Amino acid sequence: MLLRRSLARHGWHHLESLNYSPLTCDIRAAAELLGRHVEEIRARTGHSEIDIVGHSLGGLIARYYVQRLGGDRRVRTLVTLGTPHGGTAFAPLAGAHPIVRQMRSGSDLIEELRRPAPGCRTRFISFWSELDRIMLPVETACVDHPDLDALNVRVTGIGHLALPVHPAVAAAVRQYLESDAVAERPGAASVA
C-alpha cells in the first residue's frame, strides 16, 4: 500500500496492519479485536500510545474502539479515510450483511457513537472527498461530535477506493501525524 510505504520512507519503523475478517458480523466485536491487537503492539514495541489509520469500515471500527472501549488511553491520533462516521445511505437495508447494516445512518451503532464522550483524549483527523460515492451524503465521512478533538480534511478529485493509495492523501496523513499542533488547528482543512 502506498500509504504504508510512504510512512516507512519517512521514519515510521513500527508499522502494523490489521485486516478484519469478511466473516465479522459486528463492529463492536471487531473493535474488541482491535483493542487486543493494540495491546500486543504496545507490549512488543514498548510504546505507550500509537496512531491508527483506518479506511472506510476500518476507521469506524477504530473509532468505536477509541470512543466506546477506552482506546483513547492508547491511541494518540486516529486518521480515518472515507469512514461513515454519520452512517451512510449507500448501505442497503434488506438482506445486507449485519456489519453493513451497522454502517447505515440511524443504526444503533451510529447512534451509540453520537452519545457523549467526555474526556476522549484521541485526536481525530478525518479525510473526506466530494467524489466518494460510498459516503451518502459525502459529509457523513466527517467527524461531527462536540466531545471529540476532530479535524475534517476535504480532498478533491479522489474517490472512495483511491483515498488510501493517493500520493496527496499519503503526504497529508504524514504531515498530520508528524505535527504536534494538530489539536490547535481549526476544524477544517483541504488537500488538493
C-alpha positions as CSV (number, residue, x, y, z in Angstrom):
1,M,0.0,0.0,0.0
2,L,1.3,3.4,-0.9
3,L,0.5,5.0,2.4
4,R,2.4,2.3,4.3
5,R,5.5,2.7,2.0
6,S,5.3,6.5,2.4
7,L,5.3,6.3,6.2
8,A,8.1,3.8,6.2
9,R,10.2,6.0,3.9
10,H,9.7,8.9,6.3
11,G,10.8,7.2,9.5
12,W,8.0,5.1,10.8
13,H,9.6,1.9,11.8
14,H,6.8,0.1,13.7
15,L,4.0,-0.3,11.1
16,E,1.4,-2.9,11.6
17,S,-1.6,-4.0,9.6
18,L,-4.9,-5.5,10.8
19,N,-7.4,-6.7,8.3
20,Y,-10.8,-7.6,9.7
21,S,-12.3,-10.8,8.5
22,P,-15.1,-10.7,6.0
23,L,-16.9,-13.1,8.3
24,T,-17.0,-10.4,11.0
25,C,-20.6,-9.6,11.8
26,D,-20.3,-6.9,14.4
27,I,-18.3,-3.6,14.5
28,R,-18.2,-3.9,18.3
29,A,-16.6,-7.3,18.2
30,A,-14.1,-6.1,15.6
31,A,-13.3,-3.1,17.9
32,E,-12.6,-5.5,20.8
33,L,-10.2,-7.5,18.5
34,L,-8.5,-4.2,17.5
35,G,-8.1,-3.4,21.2
36,R,-6.3,-6.8,21.8
37,H,-4.1,-6.1,18.7
38,V,-3.2,-2.6,20.1
39,E,-2.2,-4.2,23.4
40,E,0.0,-6.7,21.6
41,I,1.7,-3.9,19.6
42,R,2.3,-1.8,22.8
43,A,3.8,-4.8,24.6
44,R,6.0,-5.7,21.6
45,T,7.2,-2.1,20.9
46,G,7.2,-0.6,24.3
47,H,5.2,2.4,23.0
48,S,2.5,3.7,25.4
49,E,0.5,5.3,22.6
50,I,0.0,4.5,18.9
51,D,-1.5,6.2,15.9
52,I,-4.1,4.4,13.8
53,V,-5.1,5.0,10.2
54,G,-8.3,3.3,9.1
55,H,-10.1,3.3,5.7
56,S,-13.9,3.1,5.4
57,L,-15.2,0.4,7.8
58,G,-11.7,0.1,9.4
59,G,-12.0,3.7,10.5
60,L,-15.4,3.1,12.1
61,I,-14.1,0.0,13.9
62,A,-11.1,2.1,15.2
63,R,-13.4,5.0,16.2
64,Y,-15.6,2.6,18.2
65,Y,-12.6,1.2,20.0
66,V,-11.3,4.7,20.8
67,Q,-14.6,6.3,21.8
68,R,-16.5,3.5,23.4
69,L,-14.0,0.9,24.6
70,G,-11.4,3.2,26.3
71,G,-8.9,3.1,23.4
72,D,-8.3,6.8,23.8
73,R,-5.8,5.9,26.5
74,R,-3.8,4.0,23.9
75,V,-4.4,5.9,20.6
76,R,-2.8,9.3,20.2
77,T,-4.2,10.1,16.7
78,L,-6.9,8.3,14.7
79,V,-6.8,9.1,11.0
80,T,-9.8,8.0,9.0
81,L,-10.2,7.9,5.2
82,G,-13.7,7.8,3.8
83,T,-15.3,6.5,7.0
84,P,-19.0,6.6,7.5
85,H,-18.9,8.5,10.9
86,G,-22.5,9.6,10.5
87,G,-23.6,6.4,8.8
88,T,-24.2,6.2,5.0
89,A,-27.4,5.8,2.9
90,F,-25.3,3.7,0.5
91,A,-25.5,0.6,2.7
92,P,-28.6,-1.3,1.5
93,L,-31.3,-2.3,4.0
94,A,-32.8,-5.6,3.1
95,G,-30.6,-8.7,3.1
96,A,-27.4,-6.7,3.9
97,H,-24.6,-8.2,5.9
98,P,-25.1,-7.3,9.6
99,I,-21.9,-5.2,9.6
100,V,-23.2,-3.3,6.6
101,R,-26.5,-2.6,8.4
102,Q,-24.5,-1.1,11.3
103,M,-23.0,1.4,8.9
104,R,-26.4,2.8,7.9
105,S,-27.4,6.3,9.1
106,G,-29.5,5.9,12.2
107,S,-28.3,2.4,13.1
108,D,-27.9,1.6,16.8
109,L,-24.1,1.7,16.4
110,I,-24.1,5.1,14.7
111,E,-26.4,6.4,17.4
112,E,-24.1,5.0,20.1
113,L,-21.2,6.9,18.6
114,R,-23.3,10.1,18.9
115,R,-23.5,9.7,22.7
116,P,-21.4,11.9,24.9
117,A,-17.7,11.0,25.0
118,P,-16.4,13.5,27.6
119,G,-12.6,13.5,28.1
120,C,-11.8,11.5,25.0
121,R,-8.1,12.1,24.5
122,T,-7.6,10.9,20.9
123,R,-7.2,13.4,18.1
124,F,-9.3,12.6,15.1
125,I,-8.3,13.5,11.5
126,S,-11.0,12.5,9.0
127,F,-10.3,12.7,5.3
128,W,-13.4,13.0,3.1
129,S,-14.0,13.7,-0.6
130,E,-16.8,15.1,-2.7
131,L,-16.2,12.2,-5.2
132,D,-16.8,9.5,-2.6
133,R,-19.8,7.6,-3.9
134,I,-19.9,5.3,-0.9
135,M,-20.5,8.1,1.7
136,L,-24.0,9.4,1.1
137,P,-24.1,12.2,1.7
138,V,-20.4,12.8,1.4
139,E,-20.2,14.9,4.6
140,T,-21.1,11.7,6.6
141,A,-17.4,11.0,6.4
142,C,-16.7,14.0,8.7
143,V,-16.4,13.6,12.5
144,D,-19.1,15.8,13.9
145,H,-19.2,15.3,17.7
146,P,-18.9,18.1,20.4
147,D,-16.7,16.0,22.7
148,L,-14.1,14.9,20.1
149,D,-11.0,16.8,19.0
150,A,-11.6,16.5,15.3
151,L,-10.1,17.9,12.1
152,N,-12.0,17.2,8.9
153,V,-9.9,17.3,5.8
154,R,-11.6,17.7,2.4
155,V,-9.8,16.2,-0.5
156,T,-10.8,16.9,-4.1
157,G,-10.9,14.7,-7.1
158,I,-10.3,11.4,-5.2
159,G,-12.9,8.6,-5.0
160,H,-13.5,6.2,-2.0
161,L,-11.2,3.4,-3.1
162,A,-8.4,5.8,-4.0
163,L,-8.1,7.5,-0.7
164,P,-5.6,5.1,0.9
165,V,-3.4,4.9,-2.2
166,H,-3.4,8.5,-3.4
167,P,0.0,10.3,-3.1
168,A,-1.5,13.6,-1.9
169,V,-3.5,11.9,0.8
170,A,-0.4,9.9,1.9
171,A,1.6,13.1,2.2
172,A,-1.2,14.8,4.1
173,V,-1.5,11.9,6.5
174,R,2.2,12.0,7.2
175,Q,2.0,15.8,7.7
176,Y,-0.8,15.5,10.3
177,L,0.9,12.6,12.1
178,E,4.2,14.5,12.3
179,S,2.5,17.6,13.6
180,D,2.4,18.2,17.4
181,A,0.0,21.1,16.8
182,V,-2.9,19.2,15.2
183,A,-5.2,19.9,18.1
184,E,-4.6,23.7,17.8
185,R,-5.7,23.9,14.1
186,P,-9.2,24.9,13.1
187,G,-11.8,22.2,12.4
188,A,-11.4,22.1,8.7
189,A,-8.6,21.7,6.1
190,S,-8.2,20.9,2.5
191,V,-5.9,18.9,0.3
192,A,-6.0,19.3,-3.4
